[in-house]
Amino acid sequence: MKQNAIITLLAAMTLTACVGNQNDTATSTEAPLAEEPQTAEVVGIVGDGTSMHALELITLDGGDSLYFTYEVNSTDGIEIGDTVRVTYDYEQGDDAALSIVKL
């Protein structure tokens, strides 16, 4: 009789210990979503600090000078004094222009 009580007690303890150890990890078949760049647009005049890979933009609304980097192939031959719209990712440290459109 003592053996039955001990076996019952051990079985109860084993079942109780296993209840809290369920796997809480959620399995998902979906791929994580890539974060989209946080973009902004600004319109201004190309300043004389513009070179082959750098754009100085003087904003129309406040006259502030903004500086962007860009790839050579992303422009249509901008010149100093042109009015352009720049779309850029403001989370990047170097204010890389995503597109430059001559207006």
PLY file of the C-alpha trace (Angstrom):
ply
format ascii 1.0
element vertex 103
property float x
property float y
property float z
element edge 102
property int vertex1
property int vertex2
end_header
0.00 0.00 0.00
2.86 2.36 0.74
4.32 1.55 -2.68
1.08 2.51 -4.42
0.95 5.80 -2.50
4.56 6.59 -3.35
4.07 5.73 -7.03
0.90 7.85 -7.15
2.69 10.73 -5.44
5.66 10.54 -7.86
3.30 10.40 -10.86
1.40 13.44 -9.64
4.65 15.38 -9.08
5.90 14.46 -12.55
2.67 15.59 -14.22
2.63 18.83 -12.25
6.24 19.62 -13.17
5.58 19.11 -16.89
2.58 21.45 -17.07
4.64 24.68 -16.79
7.27 23.67 -19.37
5.21 24.16 -22.50
6.97 25.60 -25.53
5.90 29.26 -25.74
7.65 29.96 -29.03
5.22 30.96 -31.74
5.95 29.46 -35.11
5.19 31.56 -38.14
5.47 30.70 -41.81
5.46 34.36 -42.83
8.74 36.10 -43.53
9.42 39.20 -41.42
8.43 42.41 -43.16
11.27 44.61 -44.35
11.06 48.13 -43.02
10.36 50.72 -45.64
12.64 53.74 -45.72
11.31 56.85 -44.01
11.23 59.25 -46.94
10.62 62.96 -47.24
10.56 65.42 -50.13
11.93 68.92 -50.39
11.89 71.42 -53.25
14.64 73.93 -53.79
17.26 75.49 -56.02
20.56 73.77 -56.80
23.31 75.71 -55.06
26.89 76.38 -56.14
28.19 73.78 -53.65
26.93 71.03 -55.96
29.45 68.62 -57.46
29.47 65.21 -59.15
28.22 63.26 -56.07
27.01 66.02 -53.76
24.02 68.32 -54.04
23.60 71.60 -52.22
19.92 72.45 -52.14
18.63 75.86 -51.07
15.04 75.34 -49.96
12.31 77.55 -51.38
10.33 77.82 -48.16
13.07 78.94 -45.77
16.27 79.44 -47.72
18.03 76.71 -45.71
20.98 74.92 -47.29
20.68 71.13 -47.32
23.37 68.75 -48.54
22.70 65.37 -50.17
24.79 62.64 -51.72
23.60 60.96 -54.90
24.65 58.54 -57.61
25.78 59.97 -60.95
23.09 58.07 -62.89
20.21 59.41 -60.80
20.12 62.91 -62.28
19.20 64.43 -65.63
22.09 66.86 -65.82
21.21 69.33 -63.10
22.92 72.71 -63.10
23.34 75.47 -60.54
20.11 77.47 -60.37
17.81 74.61 -61.44
14.71 73.99 -59.37
14.53 70.36 -58.24
12.50 68.08 -55.98
14.60 65.72 -53.85
13.20 62.57 -52.26
15.49 61.31 -49.51
15.68 58.83 -46.65
16.02 61.02 -43.56
17.05 58.10 -41.33
20.37 57.64 -43.16
23.27 59.60 -41.75
24.50 61.12 -45.00
21.06 62.25 -46.32
21.33 60.11 -49.43
19.00 61.34 -52.16
16.76 58.57 -53.48
15.65 60.65 -56.46
16.27 64.10 -57.88
13.68 65.44 -60.32
14.20 68.66 -62.27
11.08 70.82 -62.20
0 1
1 2
2 3
3 4
4 5
5 6
6 7
7 8
8 9
9 10
10 11
11 12
12 13
13 14
14 15
15 16
16 17
17 18
18 19
19 20
20 21
21 22
22 23
23 24
24 25
25 26
26 27
27 28
28 29
29 30
30 31
31 32
32 33
33 34
34 35
35 36
36 37
37 38
38 39
39 40
40 41
41 42
42 43
43 44
44 45
45 46
46 47
47 48
48 49
49 50
50 51
51 52
52 53
53 54
54 55
55 56
56 57
57 58
58 59
59 60
60 61
61 62
62 63
63 64
64 65
65 66
66 67
67 68
68 69
69 70
70 71
71 72
72 73
73 74
74 75
75 76
76 77
77 78
78 79
79 80
80 81
81 82
82 83
83 84
84 85
85 86
86 87
87 88
88 89
89 90
90 91
91 92
92 93
93 94
94 95
95 96
96 97
97 98
98 99
99 100
100 101
101 102
